[in-house]
Each structure stands twice: as structure tokens, then as C-alpha cells.
Amino acid sequence: MEILITRSIGSLALPLGSVILLLVIGLLLIRRHWRSAATLVALALLGLYTLSLPLTADKLMHSPEAYPALQPQDIKDSPAQAIVVLGAGRYPAAPEYGGDTVSTGGLERLRYAAHLHRLTGLPLVVSGGSPLGETLSEAVLMQASLINDFHVTDIWIEDQSRTTAENAFFTKTLLDEKGIHHVYLVTHAWHMPRAVGIFKQAGLAVTPAPSIFATARNSGAWLDWLPSAGALHDTSLALHEKLGLLWHRIRHRADTAANSAAR
């Protein structure tokens, strides 16, 4: 239930959800308060245009990328004992594969994790459960992709988590049993700041191993002012991450206050 509630709130707070909400409110007010309704509709359309611009998407996507890509010396110097890869959703009922498989984002993370595995020889931990009650967990799908697509077999599975916070908690439990306390953490560059904070809070030492950076778009200056679906997608990702960071801080403060009160 918590997952459904948080996802519903997140959807309403993101570009398309917030625009639709403003439009609906505007339409409800149009008979009695037409000026207010017109203002809301205009704000919704202006917001949709602004958030669909490549210029806006580029600025928002670069802002959370606090950790640079690992360099050879970084990998050589890291005391990490394993590689943790966070799930990124699934491609459900894929007709060409005969069932669920990993999403495009998941493949991007797995590709870099397999690359890091070849450089270091360290085991991989795939982390992801079944947030909506699916039969196969994301971790099982990730394991299958690593074996079949990247020929990696040294894999441990954490398949109970539904959120990044649960990724960290259940992965920490798994790794404690194996005496591992420092890991490479593989996820998208825009997701890394929140993931690092949560994993450190769970008690794991982390070497951030970000992948898929928001590199510059090859477009002319005037094209930056033309809205596109791709830009809206990137804007939604960036805003989702900002909301996730805010929610994590709120929950962390609440937990800290509750622990202090209990003492």
C-alpha cells in the first residue's frame, strides 16, 4: 500500500501529473471563476512547454550528477569487496523474450556492472524485488541478463526490496553474512547522490560507480527552445530524483527524532 501511495503522489507532483491536475481544476472552475480557470490553464500549458524543453532537461539532469565517472586509478585504489547493482524496473511481458525481462535502464546499469566485474574480478550483488507483486523479482531478471547477455556468473541475489532504502537495508543484511562492508555501487549518475546517502546510512562504505551521464545534446541553439518528448522524460527523471532526495531527508529526520525521543 505504501508503494502505491508514494507512487501516486509522485506521479501527481511530476510534470504530466501536475499539468493534468491544473487543467482539471481549471475546467472545474471555468463556469464560476473563468479568470482563475484561464490563469490555471495558461500556467499548465506554460509549465508543460518549459519542462519539455531540451534546455530545461539538460540543466535539471546535470544538477544531481555529483559523482564523476570512475577512472582506472580510482578502481585500483578502491577497497571495495563487491559490486552492488540497483534494479531499474522491468520490461513486462516482453513478446520477443516470452515474458518479463530487465528494462532499458536496468540493462544500462548491468552493462557497466559487468564491465567493472571484468576489471576487478569482484562478485556482483543484484538488488531488486517485486514492488507490485510480480512473480519474478527484478533481481532474478537481472541475474538472468548477466548470465545470458554478459556471461557473468558470480552473482548474489537480494530480491526483497521495493525501494532504494530497502535496497540498502536488505543488501547490508546479505553482505554482513559474507563479511563485506565496502562496495562499488552501480546506478545511473542522476540517481547516485540519493543512493549513496541511503547506503551509507544503512552502514555500508561505498565507492560510487555511476553510469549513463547526461552528456551534451547535439543540437543547435534554436532547437533547445523546441519542446520534445525526450526532454520531458528527462525532466521527469530529474524532478523525480529531487523529490526522492527530499522525501529521504524528511524520513531521515523523522527517524532521528523518533530514536532520540525513545532514548
Stockholm file with secondary structure:
# STOCKHOLM 1.0

chainA/1-263         MEILITRSIGSLALPLGSVILLLVIGLLLIRRHWRSAATLVALALLGLYTLSLPLTADKLMHSPEAYPALQPQDIKDSPAQAIVVLGAGRYPAAPEYGGDTVSTGGLERLRYAAHLHRLTGLPLVVSGGSPLGETLSEAVLMQASLINDFHVTDIWIEDQSRTTAENAFFTKTLLDEKGIHHVYLVTHAWHMPRAVGIFKQAGLAVTPAPSIFATARNSGAWLDWLPSAGALHDTSLALHEKLGLLWHRIRHRADTAANSAAR
#=GR chainA/1-263 SS CHHHHHHHHHHHHSHHHHHHHHHHHHHHHTTTCHHHHHHHHHHHHHHHHHHTCHHHHHHHHHTTCCSCCCCHHHHHHCCCCEEEEECCCEEEEETTTTEEEECHHHHHHHHHHHHHHHHHCCCEEEECCCTTCCSSCHHHHHHHHHHHHHCCCCEEEECCCSSHHHHHHHHHHHHHHTTCCEEEEEEEGGGHHHHHHHHHHHTCEEEEEEECCCCCCCCCGGGGGSCCHHHHHHHHHHHHHHHHHHHHHHHHHHHHHHHHHHC
#=GC SS_cons         CHHHHHHHHHHHHSHHHHHHHHHHHHHHHTTTCHHHHHHHHHHHHHHHHHHTCHHHHHHHHHTTCCSCCCCHHHHHHCCCCEEEEECCCEEEEETTTTEEEECHHHHHHHHHHHHHHHHHCCCEEEECCCTTCCSSCHHHHHHHHHHHHHCCCCEEEECCCSSHHHHHHHHHHHHHHTTCCEEEEEEEGGGHHHHHHHHHHHTCEEEEEEECCCCCCCCCGGGGGSCCHHHHHHHHHHHHHHHHHHHHHHHHHHHHHHHHHHC
//
